[in-house]
Amino acid sequence: MKKLALHWKIIIGMVLGIIFGFIMNSISGGKEFVTNWISPFGTIFINLLKLIAVPLILASLIKGVADLKDISKIRNMGLRTLGIYMATTVVAVLLGLAIVNVVKPGNGMPQETIEKIKLKYANDAGVTDKISKAAVQKDAGPLQALVDIFPSNIFKAFADASMLQVIFFSLFVGICLLLIGEKKAKPLVKFFDSLNEVVMKMVDLIMLFAPYAVFALLANVIIAFDDVEILVKLLYYAGCVLFGLVLMICFYLALVAIFAKKSPIWFLKQISPAQLLAFSTSSSAATLPVTMERVEEHLGVDKEVSGFVLPIGSTVNMDGTSLYQGIAAVFIMQVLWVEGLTLPNQIMIIGTAVLASIGSAAVPSAGIVMLVIVLETIGFPAEFLPIGIALIFAVDRPLDMCRTIVNVTGDATVSLLVAKSLGKVHEPKPKEWDDHYDEVK
């Protein structure tokens, strides 16, 4: 009997998790049971993925840069990567603004619904926390984002999983390995090559637990939905975001077909486990090890490209988040600040959303923090800000799950495009968790 593919196992786990969550929601004590006895397994899974993210970036990027043999190749790869990432982000924001201005989901929002949302969420700890975090980022100096790339203590950067700092250190080490000569660099290059293989094997082993983990994660998400009426009222807005995200996926598939000369269906099939995990975890950073494994082994992108493009993408490429910010900002203005819907403000939203996406953390709900910055930049009234964030807070988590799919798909797409342009695509060679078990015995 043919073994069931991983993405089907994950889908089954997701469906069962959703059903189980709804059942527990309707049973007395069900929420507490899921929180205490089911949710921790999802947390363990995410922790395991985060555990290997830093060593994976370190090993794959250092080895990849050392294998390039020429520093000028790093410049070429870097310029192409950042150029494509910025271009797709601009497309995402423009697409979001086009949809929200045509559909106008904020027009006609019942006043009683606004009041109910205000009472329920405006003073919510989650809303106030996001606003305070945005204030800290906004008050930082104009070059703070640049300063934050350079670590003063690399071990602290490892512990905090500061991806841009880890990427900088890895690039720095890789470039220095090129400069000291192949003979002296060889022992360290072999070490990182071996470390990369070990971490990729860890990914294979962790993924054996994925179907059970997504069951736990989805069940926990479902029990968090405690006000169906508000969710229904916000479906119009949520529908605009989802429609835009679907169009972005179609845009990526068109790029894959036109420039990479690959079948869009084949592409989706190969990266689907990473997409499903992105949906379940709402975190590009947690999904990064799986994304790298799928891109290298199943799309056939060489390690030096995937090790460079994907870690950068998990930090600077937030197309789904940028699209959402465009729609959410205009939706909030349609409801609370119609006079602010001017062309200059919407142009400013494009620029701010693109720049904000570069510094957006690859963790759940980071998009709301960036949205606060976008709204404050265009002069949104401060007294309306808690109400505006409260408007979308109820549906933020499910939309966060969906936009993370787009973020991860964009990373994989750009990685394939860059690899194709550099001639760094090989025949895919998927590995199983027990590939070398017979050799060990």
C-alpha positions as CSV (number, residue, x, y, z in Angstrom):
1,M,0.0,0.0,0.0
2,K,1.4,3.4,-1.0
3,K,2.5,5.5,1.9
4,L,0.3,8.6,2.5
5,A,2.0,11.8,1.5
6,L,3.0,14.2,4.3
7,H,0.8,17.0,3.2
8,W,-2.2,14.7,3.3
9,K,-1.3,13.7,6.9
10,I,-1.1,17.3,7.9
11,I,-4.4,18.2,6.2
12,I,-6.1,15.3,8.1
13,G,-4.5,16.5,11.4
14,M,-5.8,20.1,10.7
15,V,-9.4,18.9,9.9
16,L,-9.5,16.7,12.9
17,G,-8.1,19.5,15.1
18,I,-10.8,21.9,13.9
19,I,-13.6,19.4,14.5
20,F,-12.2,18.6,17.9
21,G,-11.9,22.3,18.8
22,F,-15.5,22.9,17.9
23,I,-16.6,19.9,19.9
24,M,-14.6,21.0,23.0
25,N,-16.0,24.5,22.6
26,S,-19.5,23.2,23.1
27,I,-18.6,21.0,26.1
28,S,-18.4,22.2,29.7
29,G,-14.7,22.2,30.7
30,G,-13.7,21.5,27.0
31,K,-11.6,24.7,26.7
32,E,-9.6,24.0,29.8
33,F,-9.0,20.4,28.6
34,V,-7.6,21.7,25.3
35,T,-5.5,24.4,26.9
36,N,-4.0,22.1,29.5
37,W,-3.7,18.7,27.7
38,I,-3.7,19.4,24.0
39,S,-2.2,22.8,23.3
40,P,1.2,22.0,24.9
41,F,2.0,19.5,22.2
42,G,1.6,22.2,19.5
43,T,3.9,24.5,21.6
44,I,6.5,21.7,21.8
45,F,6.5,21.3,18.0
46,I,6.9,25.0,17.4
47,N,9.8,25.1,20.0
48,L,11.5,22.3,18.2
49,L,11.3,24.1,14.9
50,K,12.6,27.3,16.4
51,L,15.4,25.3,18.2
52,I,16.9,24.3,14.8
53,A,16.3,27.5,12.9
54,V,19.4,29.3,14.1
55,P,21.9,26.4,13.6
56,L,20.3,25.7,10.2
57,I,20.8,29.3,9.0
58,L,24.3,29.4,10.4
59,A,25.4,26.1,8.8
60,S,23.7,26.5,5.4
61,L,24.6,30.1,4.9
62,I,28.3,29.8,5.9
63,K,28.7,26.7,3.8
64,G,26.8,28.3,0.9
65,V,28.9,31.4,0.8
66,A,32.1,29.5,1.2
67,D,31.1,27.3,-1.8
68,L,30.6,30.3,-4.0
69,K,34.4,30.8,-4.3
70,D,33.9,34.4,-5.4
71,I,32.7,37.4,-3.3
72,S,31.2,39.1,-6.4
73,K,28.7,36.2,-6.6
74,I,27.4,37.2,-3.1
75,R,26.7,40.7,-4.4
76,N,24.9,39.5,-7.5
77,M,22.7,37.1,-5.4
78,G,22.0,39.7,-2.8
79,L,20.9,42.4,-5.3
80,R,18.6,40.0,-7.1
81,T,17.1,38.7,-3.9
82,L,16.4,42.1,-2.3
83,G,15.2,43.5,-5.7
84,I,12.6,40.7,-6.2
85,Y,11.5,40.8,-2.6
86,M,10.9,44.6,-2.7
87,A,9.1,44.3,-6.1
88,T,6.7,41.6,-4.8
89,T,6.0,43.6,-1.6
90,V,5.0,46.7,-3.7
91,V,2.7,44.5,-5.8
92,A,1.1,43.1,-2.6
93,V,0.4,46.5,-1.1
94,L,-1.0,47.9,-4.4
95,L,-3.2,44.8,-4.8
96,G,-4.5,45.2,-1.2
97,L,-5.3,48.9,-1.7
98,A,-7.0,48.2,-5.0
99,I,-9.3,45.6,-3.5
100,V,-10.3,47.6,-0.4
101,N,-11.0,50.8,-2.4
102,V,-13.2,48.9,-4.8
103,V,-15.1,46.8,-2.3
104,K,-15.2,49.3,0.5
105,P,-15.8,46.8,3.3
106,G,-15.8,49.5,6.0
107,N,-18.7,51.5,4.5
108,G,-22.0,51.0,6.4
109,M,-20.5,49.2,9.4
110,P,-23.4,49.3,12.0
111,Q,-22.7,51.7,14.9
112,E,-23.9,49.1,17.4
113,T,-21.3,46.6,16.1
114,I,-18.6,49.3,16.5
115,E,-19.7,50.0,20.1
116,K,-19.7,46.3,20.9
117,I,-16.2,45.8,19.5
118,K,-15.0,48.9,21.3
119,L,-16.4,47.6,24.6
120,K,-14.9,44.1,24.1
121,Y,-11.5,44.8,22.6
122,A,-10.5,48.5,22.9
123,N,-9.1,47.9,26.4
124,D,-8.0,44.4,25.8
125,A,-4.5,43.6,27.0
126,G,-3.5,42.2,23.6
127,V,-4.6,45.5,21.8
128,T,-2.8,47.8,24.3
129,D,0.3,45.6,24.1
130,K,0.5,45.9,20.3
131,I,0.1,49.7,20.5
132,S,2.8,50.0,23.1
133,K,5.2,47.8,21.1
134,A,4.5,49.9,18.0
135,A,5.3,53.1,20.0
136,V,8.7,51.7,21.0
137,Q,9.6,50.9,17.4
138,K,8.3,54.2,16.1
139,D,10.3,56.2,18.7
140,A,13.5,54.5,17.6
141,G,15.9,56.5,15.5
142,P,15.7,56.4,11.6
143,L,18.8,54.2,11.4
144,Q,17.9,51.9,14.3
145,A,16.8,49.1,11.9
146,L,20.4,49.3,10.4
147,V,22.0,49.3,13.8
148,D,20.0,46.2,14.9
149,I,21.5,44.1,12.1
150,F,25.0,44.2,13.8
151,P,25.1,42.1,16.9
152,S,27.3,43.1,19.9
153,N,27.1,39.6,21.3
154,I,26.5,36.7,18.8
155,F,25.5,34.3,21.5
156,K,22.7,36.7,22.6
157,A,21.7,36.9,19.0
158,F,21.5,33.1,18.9
159,A,19.5,33.0,22.1
160,D,17.0,35.7,20.9
161,A,16.8,34.2,17.4
162,S,17.6,37.6,15.9
163,M,17.5,36.4,12.3
164,L,19.1,39.4,10.7
165,Q,22.0,39.4,13.2
166,V,22.5,35.7,12.6
167,I,22.4,36.2,8.9
168,F,25.0,39.0,9.1
169,F,27.3,36.9,11.3
170,S,26.9,33.9,8.9
171,L,27.7,36.1,5.9
172,F,30.7,37.6,7.7
173,V,32.1,34.2,8.6
174,G,31.5,32.9,5.1
175,I,33.2,35.9,3.4
176,C,36.2,35.5,5.8
177,L,36.5,31.8,4.9
178,L,36.8,32.9,1.3
179,L,39.5,35.4,2.1
180,I,41.7,33.1,4.1
181,G,42.0,30.6,1.3
182,E,40.6,27.2,0.6
183,K,43.2,25.1,2.4
184,K,42.8,26.9,5.8
185,A,39.1,27.2,5.4
186,K,38.5,23.5,4.6
187,P,38.2,22.1,8.2
188,L,35.6,24.7,9.2
189,V,33.7,24.4,5.9
190,K,33.5,20.6,6.4
191,F,32.2,21.1,10.0
192,F,29.4,23.4,8.8
193,D,28.6,21.1,5.9
194,S,28.2,18.2,8.4
195,L,26.2,20.4,10.8
196,N,23.8,21.3,7.9
197,E,23.2,17.6,7.2
198,V,22.5,16.9,10.9
199,V,20.0,19.8,11.2
200,M,18.2,18.8,8.0
201,K,17.9,15.3,9.4
202,M,16.4,16.9,12.5
203,V,13.8,18.5,10.2
204,D,12.9,15.1,8.8
205,L,12.4,13.7,12.3
206,I,10.5,16.7,13.7
207,M,8.1,16.5,10.7
208,L,7.1,13.0,11.7
209,F,5.3,14.7,14.6
210,A,3.7,17.4,12.3
211,P,0.2,15.9,11.8
212,Y,-0.3,15.5,15.5
213,A,1.1,19.0,16.2
214,V,-1.2,20.8,13.8
215,F,-4.1,18.9,15.4
216,A,-3.2,20.5,18.7
217,L,-2.5,23.9,17.2
218,L,-5.8,24.1,15.3
219,A,-7.8,22.9,18.2
220,N,-6.3,25.6,20.4
221,V,-7.1,28.3,17.7
222,I,-10.7,27.2,17.5
223,I,-11.4,27.4,21.2
224,A,-10.2,31.0,21.2
225,F,-13.1,32.1,19.0
226,D,-15.7,33.1,21.6
227,D,-17.8,35.7,19.8
228,V,-19.3,34.4,16.6
229,E,-21.5,37.5,16.1
230,I,-18.5,39.8,15.8
231,L,-16.7,37.4,13.5
232,V,-19.7,37.3,11.2
233,K,-19.9,41.1,11.1
234,L,-16.2,41.3,10.0
235,L,-16.5,38.6,7.3
236,Y,-16.8,41.3,4.6
237,Y,-13.4,42.7,5.6
238,A,-11.9,39.3,6.1
239,G,-13.1,38.2,2.7
240,C,-11.3,41.1,1.1
241,V,-8.0,40.1,2.8
242,L,-8.5,36.4,1.8
243,F,-9.3,37.4,-1.8
244,G,-6.1,39.5,-2.0
245,L,-4.0,36.6,-0.5
246,V,-5.4,34.2,-3.1
247,L,-4.5,36.6,-5.9
248,M,-0.9,36.9,-4.5
249,I,-0.6,33.1,-4.6
250,C,-1.8,33.2,-8.2
251,F,0.8,36.0,-8.9
252,Y,3.6,33.7,-7.5
253,L,2.4,30.8,-9.6
254,A,2.5,33.0,-12.7
255,L,6.1,34.0,-11.8
256,V,7.1,30.3,-11.4
257,A,5.5,29.3,-14.7
258,I,6.9,32.3,-16.7
259,F,10.4,32.7,-15.3
260,A,11.3,29.4,-13.6
261,K,9.5,27.3,-16.4
262,K,8.0,25.0,-13.8
263,S,4.4,23.7,-13.4
264,P,2.5,25.7,-10.8
265,I,0.7,22.5,-9.7
266,W,4.1,20.8,-9.2
267,F,5.4,23.8,-7.2
268,L,2.4,23.9,-4.9
269,K,2.6,20.1,-4.3
270,Q,6.3,20.4,-3.3
271,I,5.9,23.2,-0.9
272,S,2.5,22.3,0.5
273,P,3.8,20.9,3.9
274,A,5.6,24.3,4.5
275,Q,2.4,26.2,3.6
276,L,0.3,24.0,5.9
277,L,2.7,24.5,8.8
278,A,2.8,28.3,8.1
279,F,-1.0,28.2,8.5
280,S,-0.9,26.2,11.7
281,T,1.9,28.2,13.4
282,S,1.4,31.7,12.0
283,S,5.1,32.1,12.0
284,S,7.6,32.3,9.1
285,A,10.5,31.8,11.5
286,A,9.1,28.6,13.0
287,T,8.3,27.3,9.4
288,L,11.8,28.3,8.1
289,P,13.5,24.9,8.6
290,V,10.7,23.1,6.8
291,T,10.7,25.7,4.0
292,M,14.4,25.2,3.5
293,E,14.0,21.5,3.5
294,R,11.2,21.6,0.9
295,V,13.0,24.2,-1.3
296,E,16.4,22.3,-1.3
297,E,15.2,18.7,-1.6
298,H,11.9,19.0,-3.4
299,L,12.3,22.1,-5.6
300,G,15.9,21.4,-6.3
301,V,17.3,24.8,-5.3
302,D,21.1,24.7,-4.4
303,K,22.0,25.1,-0.8
304,E,24.0,28.3,-1.3
305,V,20.9,30.0,-2.7
306,S,18.2,28.7,-0.3
307,G,20.5,29.3,2.6
308,F,20.9,32.9,1.6
309,V,17.5,33.8,0.2
310,L,15.1,32.0,2.6
311,P,16.5,33.4,6.0
312,I,16.5,36.9,4.6
313,G,13.0,36.3,3.2
314,S,11.7,35.2,6.6
315,T,12.6,38.6,7.9
316,V,12.2,41.1,5.1
317,N,9.7,39.5,2.8
318,M,6.2,39.9,4.3
319,D,4.0,40.1,1.2
320,G,1.0,38.7,2.9
321,T,1.4,41.0,5.9
322,S,1.9,44.0,3.6
323,L,-1.2,43.2,1.6
324,Y,-3.2,42.9,4.9
325,Q,-1.8,46.2,6.2
326,G,-3.0,48.0,3.1
327,I,-6.5,46.6,3.4
328,A,-6.7,46.9,7.2
329,A,-5.5,50.5,7.3
330,V,-8.0,51.7,4.7
331,F,-10.8,49.5,6.3
332,I,-10.3,51.2,9.6
333,M,-10.2,54.6,8.0
334,Q,-13.5,53.9,6.1
335,V,-15.1,53.1,9.5
336,L,-13.6,55.8,11.7
337,W,-11.8,58.5,9.7
338,V,-13.3,58.9,6.2
339,E,-11.7,62.3,5.7
340,G,-8.3,60.7,5.9
341,L,-8.9,58.6,2.7
342,T,-6.8,60.9,0.4
343,L,-4.5,59.9,-2.4
344,P,-1.3,61.2,-0.6
345,N,-2.2,59.1,2.5
346,Q,-2.7,56.0,0.4
347,I,0.6,56.6,-1.3
348,M,2.2,57.0,2.1
349,I,0.6,53.7,3.1
350,I,2.4,52.0,0.2
351,G,5.8,53.3,1.2
352,T,5.3,52.8,5.0
353,A,4.0,49.2,4.6
354,V,6.9,48.3,2.3
355,L,9.5,49.7,4.8
356,A,7.6,48.2,7.8
357,S,7.6,44.8,6.3
358,I,11.4,44.8,6.3
359,G,11.5,45.1,10.1
360,S,8.4,43.0,10.8
361,A,9.2,40.1,13.1
362,A,8.4,36.7,11.7
363,V,6.1,35.8,14.6
364,P,2.4,35.6,15.2
365,S,0.5,39.0,15.1
366,A,3.6,41.1,14.3
367,G,1.5,42.5,11.5
368,I,-0.7,44.4,13.9
369,V,2.3,46.2,15.4
370,M,3.4,47.3,11.9
371,L,-0.2,48.3,11.2
372,V,-0.1,50.7,14.2
373,I,3.0,52.3,12.8
374,V,1.4,52.7,9.3
375,L,-1.7,54.3,10.8
376,E,0.3,56.7,13.0
377,T,2.5,57.7,10.0
378,I,-0.5,58.9,8.0
379,G,-1.8,61.0,11.0
380,F,-4.6,58.7,12.1
381,P,-6.2,60.3,15.2
382,A,-4.6,58.9,18.4
383,E,-7.9,58.7,20.2
384,F,-9.3,56.4,17.5
385,L,-6.3,54.1,17.4
386,P,-7.3,51.6,20.1
387,I,-10.8,51.4,18.6
388,G,-9.3,50.9,15.1
389,I,-7.1,48.0,16.2
390,A,-10.0,46.5,18.2
391,L,-12.0,46.5,15.0
392,I,-9.8,43.9,13.3
393,F,-8.4,42.2,16.4
394,A,-11.2,39.6,16.6
395,V,-10.3,38.1,13.2
396,D,-6.6,38.9,13.3
397,R,-5.4,35.4,14.2
398,P,-7.2,33.5,11.4
399,L,-6.1,36.1,8.9
400,D,-2.5,35.9,10.4
401,M,-2.5,32.2,9.7
402,C,-3.5,32.8,6.1
403,R,-1.1,35.7,5.4
404,T,1.8,33.6,6.7
405,I,1.0,31.1,3.9
406,V,1.6,33.9,1.4
407,N,4.8,35.0,3.2
408,V,6.3,31.5,3.0
409,T,5.1,30.9,-0.6
410,G,6.7,34.2,-1.6
411,D,10.0,33.1,0.1
412,A,10.0,29.8,-1.8
413,T,9.1,31.5,-5.1
414,V,11.9,34.1,-4.9
415,S,14.3,31.4,-3.9
416,L,13.4,29.4,-7.0
417,L,13.6,32.5,-9.3
418,V,17.0,33.6,-8.0
419,A,18.3,30.0,-8.3
420,K,17.0,29.8,-11.9
421,S,18.6,33.1,-12.9
422,L,22.0,32.0,-11.4
423,G,21.8,28.4,-12.8
424,K,21.7,27.0,-9.3
425,V,18.8,24.5,-9.8
426,H,19.4,20.8,-9.6
427,E,17.3,17.7,-9.9
428,P,15.2,17.4,-6.7
429,K,16.4,14.6,-4.4
430,P,13.9,14.2,-1.5
431,K,15.3,12.4,1.6
432,E,13.5,10.3,4.2
433,W,14.2,10.4,7.9
434,D,15.7,6.9,7.8
435,D,17.7,7.1,4.5
436,H,21.0,6.0,6.1
437,Y,19.6,3.7,8.7
438,D,20.9,0.6,7.0
439,E,24.4,2.1,6.7
440,V,24.4,2.8,10.5
441,K,23.4,-0.8,11.3
